[in-house]
Every structure is written in structure tokens, then in C-alpha cells.
Amino acid sequence: MTSAGNDPLYAGKLRSALTDLLVTQGVIHDERVEAAFRAVPRHVFVPLVPLEIAYTDDVVLMKRDEAGVAISSVSQPTVVAMMLEQADIRPGHRVLEIGSGGYNAALLKELVGPDGSVTTIDIDPDVVDRARASLAEAGYPEVEVVWTDGEFGSAESAPYDRIVVTVTAWDIAPAWIEQLGADGRIVVPLRVRGQTRSIAFDLEDGYLRSRSMTLCGFVNMQGAGANFERVVPIHGDKVGLSIDEDQSIDAAALDGVLRQPRARAWSAVLMNREEPVSDLDLWLASTLPGYCVLTAGRSARKKGLVSPTPRWGASAIVADGTLAYVTSRATVDPDFVELGAIGHGPDASDLVARLIAQIQFWHHHHRHGAEPVVTIHPATTPTAELPTGHHIPNRHTRTTITWP
């Protein structure tokens, strides 16, 4: 297998093939984004993998922490392209990238052109050194690479027309809004109740309003803005509930809940096995009090402690020692499943009924409709002044999710 970096002609062919694939699959629509992908040598930014891996549509892990958790990566080209199109970067723009690595910064520089500027920042000095060296090698020495905590942005080069965040954030840092210019846009992978979406926010009258969103996944933000999800165990280390910083769950009240008799109901809502349930998950997360994500290890699923749930987790709700979660069952048509809910605990039937009602409501009113609007206001904003919708308190802001 050819080693990375020693065959420019072969690398160029692979880069062209990857770009062709993204265009053919409808990931890239903007001709300027396409041109940037054809120009930037991705293999320079992932020097330890073969060329064939460098130009595969997949994430390349670059660094793990002491616990083995991924803390730095070069993102999947599909996700990179989608976020660049969300950002709608124009020649002459001033852009701040939060979470470096070099590759995305080079693409940004192609898009802003000679009259624009790109500042890329990261909290990890190893990542900063690697990004700076790779950008210089790839032909982008003018990109400013700064070692700093992304929570505070980089005021020296502000204001910015665009801020692109390439790590999962739980909140919008005040510095990002302060450093965003008039009519600016922030594109950020925002995690809300266990659901992460890359959301493009436009600045409007002192608050942020979503313009588009897409499902995504990134390594978590570090430093002052870190807010790792908490997992509350409810059956040893086999089953847990993922919750956000502002939520609390009485683990003692749920201890042994899965051993209690099941309540189960079916919704008559059918889904193709290839259809993602992410929109339903977001609806439930933004609608139901006590929402969380149930995660179960392989052994728990095989033993039927939870039945069945996807390996990445299932939407769930908890209340007063009772748990209910979304499940599915096969139908006569092998391509489809029927959605349902399973509950355990003293109020299992009630919680199951709540889930079923919301699954059916989503199916009839939102399944094929427009995406919700997400707004970000300062934490001090009175509830009466917020848009109608589901309000989620954060450290610095209040998030409102409004479904059309």
C-alpha cells in the first residue's frame, strides 16, 4: 500500500475521486466548496495513515486522552462539507475556527480567498503545533493558528463574519457572540438533551436564530466550556441513562426498576428500517419533561434487560422511580418496523402512554414537515420574552426549540 505523502499524482487522483463521490451523493452543492476540496491535500493533515485512508470518507482519529477517549480528529469529509455549506463563506470573510487540526482551516482559507482571513484555535498545544506545521506544508502559512481555550474565542482578530466550531458544545459561549460581526453566522455542533446537530445560527438583534441543522458527531469540547454528559447507572454497569448538566435523576429510586413488570404499547407508526429516527428523538427531547437517553451494553440487550434498543441508545423518560423508553418490533413487511414503548415502575403505563402519544403526534404533524427553529438568548432573558417553545436553561444562554 502506498504511504502518504510520497506520490502527489496518486494523491491527486484519490482527492479527485473523493470529491466526485461527495458531489455525486449530493453532499456538496456549492461549486466553491467543491473547488476547495479538490485543492486541499487532506493527506498532509493525516500523515500517519496511508493515502487510501486519507481520502476515504471517514473520520481519522488523531489523539486520545489517558482514558482512551478521542479528543482530536480530522473530521469525516461529508460532515466537513455539510458544515462549510451551512456556513456559506464568501471571499473576503474573516473566519474563526474553534477546534483545530488544519484541514478544515485550509478549506476555509480557500473559500475566503486572498482578501479574507482565517484564525484557527485549539486548547491542545500538540494539536496547535501539528496544525501549524501541516498548514505550512500544504501551502497555507497565512492561516493564523492560536493556542487558547476555545470558550473565549480569539478577540485579537475579531470581529468575524463566520465562526465555525468543530467540537461538540453544550452551550454558546458569550465570547462567540461578542466576537461575531453584524449579520454574522455561527455553525456549531450543539448538543441538546443527548441530541447533537450541526446548527447554523444567524445573529439577529442580539440573539441567535437557526437557519439550518444537520445530524453530526464530534469530539467533545475541552477546557472551560467542557460539559461531558453524565451517565446514571440503573442496572450495574450494564444499563445507564445519559443526562445533561441541568438535569438530575434519582438513581436510587430507579435501582432494580428493570426487574419490575413491563408495560408495553404500540403506536401503529411504521418506519422503514433505513429511515433515521433522529428527528423523532429531537422531537421527544424537546417536548417531554424527564427526557434522557437509555444506553445498554451488548450483554444487557442479549439478556433482554431492555428489548430491543439500538446500540447507540434509545429515547427515554423518567419520573418518580419509573422509566419508559422507545422500542420497535418487526412487521409483516421486513423493511419496516412498528414503533412502541416499554415501561417499568409504578407509573409505567402512564409514561408509556405519554411516549406513544408523542410518537403519534410527531408522525402526524412533524414527520415530513419543516425542521424546528432553535433560538439562543442570554440566560438573563425573562421567559415571557422568549419565543414559544420548549425552553432549556444552560450556563450562559437559554435555548428555545420551536416546532412549526
N, C-alpha and C positions, 0 to 999 in steps of 0.2 A: 504493500500500500504506500502511496506517495506521501512523504512527510510534508507538513505545512511549510509554506514559505519558500520552497526551492524550485517551484515551477510556475512562474507568473502566467504563462499561456494556459496551463491546465486550470489554475485558479480562476482565471477569467472565464473559461468555459463553464465551470461549475457555478460561478456567481451569476452568469447569464441564465443558466438553466433554473437556478433558484428563483430569480426574478421573474422569469417566464411562468413558472409554476404559480407564484403569488398573483400574477396578473390573470392567468387563466382561471384560477379559483375565485376570482372576484375579491381578493383581499386588497389588492392595490387598484385604485381607480384613478388617482391623480398622476398625471404624466410626470410631474416634477418629483414625486416620491419614487416613481419607477426609475427615473434617471439617477436619483441618489443611490438607490440600491444597486444599480449597475456600476456605479462609480466607486463605492467604498469597499475596500478589500477586507471583508469580515475576518478572514483567516489571520490577519495581523493582530487582531484583538483576542484571538484564542490560540496562541502559538503552540500550546502543548497537545493539541488534537490534530489528527490527520485532516488534510484538505477536504476529504469527503464528508467528515463530520462537521467541519467549519461551515460548509454550505448545505447542510441538512436543515430542514425547517423544524428545529428543535432548540431548546434552551441548552446552554453549555455552562455547567456548574464550574465556578472558579475558586470558591473558598467556603469552608465550613468552620463553625466555631468549635470550641472544645467539647461540646455535647453532640457534635455531628450534625447540627442544624445548618442548612445552607444560608449563608449570609451575603454571598456575592455571586452573581451570574451574569452571563451575556444572554439577554432575553431571546425568546423564540422570534424569528423574523416575522411571522404572522402577527404577533402581538405588537412588535415594534412598528410595523407598517400601519396597523389599525390606529395606534396612538398618534402617529405622525399625521395621519389623515384627519383625526379628530382635532389636532392642534391647528391645522390649516396655516402652516407657517409660510410667510411671504418673504421675498427678497428685501433686505434691509432691516428685518426684525431683530430685536435684541432678545435673546432666549436664555433662560436659566434652566439647567437640567439638575435635578436633585436625585442623587444616586448615580454614581459614575460607573465607568467601565471602558469608555472610549468609543465604542462602536456607534452607539446612538448619537453621541456628541458629533461624530464625524458626519453622520447623516444630516443632523441639524445644520451643520456648517454648510453642507452642500445646498440646503434649502434656503438659508438666509443669504447666501452669496457673499461676494467680496465687501458689500456695503453693510452687512449685518454682523452681529457678534454672538458668540456662544460662550457661556460660562457653565462649566460642569463641576459639581461639588460632591464630596463624599466624606464620611466621618472616618473611614478606614485609611490610614496612611499607605498601606500596601496597595490598596485599590487606586489611590491617587497616583502613586508612583508608576504603577502599571499603565494606567490610562494616559498619563503624560508621555511616557516613552512610546506607547503604541500609536498615539495620535501623531507624534513627531515622525515616526517611521512610516505611517500611512500617508503623510503629506499634509497634516492639519496642525502645524505647530502654533498657529494663531489662536486655537481654542484655549481659553483660559481654564486651567484646572486648579481647583482650590480645595485645600484640606480644611474642612469645617463641618459642624453639625448641621445637617440639612434642615432641622427645625427652625433655624434662624436665617435661612436663605443666604444671600450674599449681597449686602447692601451697597458694596463698593461699585458695582456695575449696574445697579438699579436706576431707573425703573425698567421693567421688562415688558415686552409685548406678549410674550408667552412664557409660562412656567410649565415644564414637563417633569413630573415626578415618576421615577421608575422603581419605587419601593412602595409596599403596601402601607397606607396611612389610615389611622383611625379617626383623624380629625384634620381640619385645615388650620395650619399654624398661622397666627396673626401676622408674622413677618411675610408670609407669602402674599397675603392680600395687600399689605403695606407696600411691598416692592413691585406690585403689579401696576402697570401703567393704565391710563384711561382706555376703555374698550379692550382691555387685556383678557387673556384666557389662560386658565389653569387646566391641565389634563393630569388627573391623579387616579391611581388605583385606590379607591376608598372602600374600606370595609365597614359594613353596617349590619349588625346583628348576624355576623358569620357569613354575610354575602359580600363578595368583593366584585366591584365593577370599575372599569376604567371610565371615568366620567369627565367630560369636557364641560367646564364651568366658565361662563362669561360673567364679567364684573358689571353689575347693574346697580347704580345708586347705592353703593356701599355694601351690597351683599352679592353672593354668587348664585347664579341660576344655571341649571344643567341644560346643555344643548344636545348632548348625545351620551350614550353609555353602551358599553360592551363588556361581556364577561371576560375576566382575566385572572391571572395569578402571578404574584411577585414575591420575592423575599421580603421579610418584614423590615420596617424602618427601625433604625437603632438610635441611640442617643436620647436626647430629651423628649423626643416625640414617640419613643417606643411605647407600645401598649399591647403586649402579646396577649392573645386570647387565653382565657383561663379554662381549664377542663376540670369539671367537678365529677369525681368518680361516684358511680351509683351501684356498681357491682364489681368490687375489687378494681383491678386494672383492666378489666375486660370491656366495660361499658362506661362511657362518660358523657357529660353534657358540656358543650362549648358555649361560653357566655362572654359578654363584653364587660368592660371595666365598670360601667354604671349599674350592672345587674348583680343580683345576689340570689343564690339558691340554697335552701336548707338541705344540705346533703344528708344529714341525719334522718330527716323526715322521709327521704327517698331511699334510704338503705333497705334493701330487700324488696323494693317495690316490684321488680320484675318477677318475683316469685308469687305475687298476688294474682288472682284470676284475671284473665283478659276480657276486655270489652272490645268488640270489633264491629266495624260497619264499612259498607262500600258505597261509593259515591255515584256510580254509573257514569263516571267520566273516564273515557278511554284515551290513552296516549300511545302513539307509535313508540316502539322501543328505541328508535333513533332520535326521537324528539326530546330535547333537553328539558329538564324540569326547573331550570334556573329561574325562569320568570315566575313560576308558581312559588318557588322558595322566597323570592323577593317580595311577592305579594303577602305571603304569610308572615314574613319577618316584619313588614311594615304595617301589619294590621292587628296581629294577635299579641296581647299582653302575655308575658311569660315565655316569649319565643326563645328558642335556643336550637342548637344542632346536636342531635344524638349521634355519637360515634361509637362503633363497636368493632372490636378486633375480629379476626377471622374465626378464632375458636368460638367466640360468642355467637357469631352468625351460624356456624356449623351446628352448634348445640341447640339452636333455636331460642336462645335467650331473647333475641329480637328477630322478627321474622316478617318478610325479609327487608333488609335495608341496603342501600348502596354502600360500597366500601368508603366513600368519601363523606358519608353522613346523611342523615335524614332530618327534615324539618320536624321540630317537636315543640310542645308547650308543657309547662309545669305549673302547678298551683296546689298549695296546701297538701303536699305529700302525694300528689297524683301526677302521672306522666302519660302523655299521649304523643304518638308520632305517626308520620305519613308512611304508608306501605303500599304494596301493589300485589296483584295476583294475575295469573295468566288468564287469557280469554280463549274463545274458540279460534279466533284468528291469531296465529303465532306471532304476528308482527305487532300486536297490541297488548297492552296491559290495562287493567282497571285500577284506578287509584282508590285507596281506602285509608283507614286509620285504625290503630291499635292503642288501647289504653290500659293502664294498670293503676290501682289505687282506689281510694274510697269514692272519688268522683270521676272514675274512668269513663263512664257512659256520657257524662256531660262534656268532658274535654274532647272525647271522640266526636261527639255531635258538633262541637264548635269547629273542629278541623274539617269535617265533612261539609259543613255549611260554607266555609270559606273556599274550599276546593271547588265547590259547585258555583259559587259566586264568581270566582276568578274565571272559570270556564265560560260562563255565560256573558260576562261583562268585560273581561280584560285579556282573555287568552290570545286573541288575534287583533287586539287593539294597539293603540299607541303606548309607548313606554311612559313610565311615570316621570314627573318633574321633581328634581331634587333641588332644594334651596339651602343655602348656608348663611345663617345670620349670626351676629355676635351673641355670645352666651347671655348677655345682659338684656337682650330683646324681650320685651313682655310677650307672653303667649298671645295676647289679643292682637298684637301687631304681626304675628306670623301668618303665613298662608294657611288655609285649611288643609289638613292632612295629618299624618302621623308624625309626632314630634319626638326627636331623640336628643337628649342632652349629651354634650361632650365636654371636654376640658375647656375649650376656648370658644366653641360655637354651639348653635342649635341647628340640627339637621331636620328638615321637613320633607317628607315624601308624599307627594300628591298624585293620585292616580286619576286620569281623565275619565 
